[in-house]
């Protein structure tokens, strides 16, 4: 089993447990707050990479209630859970390694917890794709 299959299986089978374990996002507040403060104007659109069960998205939306949040994750169970927690946000099953094919233009891209699950070459490509 390759790494992406392993990650998919783990996260697709443990969305509620992961959400419970990481519901407290206060350890990341300073970075999340800086991200929100750097977003332009009113109603910024944000793409969250590897959105998981929506815990980070919930923090971001609490900080910037005007934000239009789109979250993508490889695991359908995570996407489904995130949507149940944040029904006004948009969530979609998508592989972050295919970011160049994802439609839309965003004011900001947040990838708080996705990099450990891809290799170095994929991470470099992800960053290049996010910049284009």
C-alpha positions in Angstrom: 0.0 0.0 0.0 1.5 3.4 -1.0 1.5 6.4 1.4 -1.5 8.2 -0.2 -3.6 5.0 0.0 -2.7 4.6 3.6 -3.5 8.2 4.4 -6.8 7.9 2.6 -7.8 4.8 4.5 -6.9 6.1 7.9 -8.6 9.5 7.5 -11.6 8.2 5.7 -12.3 5.8 8.5 -11.7 8.1 11.5 -13.3 11.5 10.7 -15.4 11.7 13.9 -12.4 10.6 16.1 -10.1 13.1 14.4 -12.6 15.9 14.8 -12.9 15.2 18.5 -9.1 14.9 19.0 -8.4 18.2 17.1 -11.5 20.3 17.9 -9.4 22.6 20.0 -7.5 24.8 17.5 -6.1 27.3 20.1 -2.6 26.0 19.6 -2.7 27.3 16.1 -4.6 30.5 16.8 -1.7 32.9 16.3 -1.0 31.6 12.8 -4.6 31.3 11.9 -5.2 34.9 13.1 -2.3 36.2 11.0 -3.7 34.4 8.0 -7.2 35.9 8.5 -5.8 39.4 9.2 -3.8 39.2 5.9 -6.9 38.5 3.8 -8.1 41.4 1.7 -11.3 43.4 2.2 -14.7 42.1 2.7 -15.9 38.6 1.8 -12.6 37.0 1.0 -12.6 33.6 -0.6 -10.4 30.9 1.0 -9.4 27.5 -0.2 -8.5 25.2 2.7 -6.3 22.3 1.5 -6.7 19.0 3.5 -9.7 20.5 5.3 -10.2 17.3 7.4 -13.3 17.4 9.5 -13.7 21.2 9.4 -12.1 22.1 12.7 -9.6 24.6 11.2 -12.3 25.9 8.9 -14.6 26.5 11.9 -11.8 28.5 13.6 -11.2 30.6 10.4 -14.9 31.3 9.9 -15.3 32.3 13.6 -12.5 34.8 13.1 -13.7 36.1 9.7 -17.5 35.6 9.6 -17.5 37.2 6.1 -15.2 34.5 4.7 -16.3 32.3 1.8 -14.7 29.0 2.7 -14.1 26.1 0.3 -12.4 23.0 1.7 -10.9 20.1 -0.1 -9.8 16.7 1.2 -8.9 13.4 -0.2 -11.1 11.5 2.2 -14.9 11.6 1.4 -15.7 10.9 5.1 -13.8 14.0 6.2 -15.6 16.1 3.5 -18.9 14.8 4.7 -18.1 15.5 8.3 -16.8 19.0 7.6 -20.0 19.8 5.7 -22.1 18.6 8.6 -20.2 20.9 10.9 -20.1 23.9 8.6 -23.1 23.7 6.3 -22.6 27.2 4.9 -19.1 26.4 3.6 -18.4 24.4 0.5 -16.5 21.1 0.7 -15.4 18.8 -2.0 -13.4 15.6 -2.3 -10.3 16.5 -4.1 -6.6 15.4 -4.1 -4.4 18.4 -3.2 -1.8 16.9 -5.5 -4.2 17.9 -8.3 -4.5 21.5 -7.2 -3.6 22.9 -10.6 -6.9 21.4 -11.9 -9.1 22.8 -9.1 -11.4 25.5 -10.5 -11.6 29.0 -8.9 -9.7 32.0 -7.8 -9.2 32.5 -4.1 -8.1 35.4 -1.9 -6.0 33.0 0.2 -5.1 29.4 0.5 -4.7 27.7 3.8 -2.9 24.3 4.1 -2.5 24.0 7.8 -2.1 20.2 8.1 -1.7 18.7 4.7 2.1 18.8 4.0 3.1 15.9 6.3 1.0 13.6 4.2 2.7 14.2 0.9 6.3 13.8 -0.1 8.8 16.6 -0.7 8.4 16.7 -4.5 4.6 16.8 -4.2 4.9 19.5 -1.6 7.0 21.6 -3.9 4.5 21.1 -6.7 1.6 22.0 -4.4 3.3 25.3 -3.5 4.0 26.1 -7.2 0.4 25.2 -8.1 -1.0 27.4 -5.3 1.1 30.3 -6.5 -0.2 30.1 -10.1 
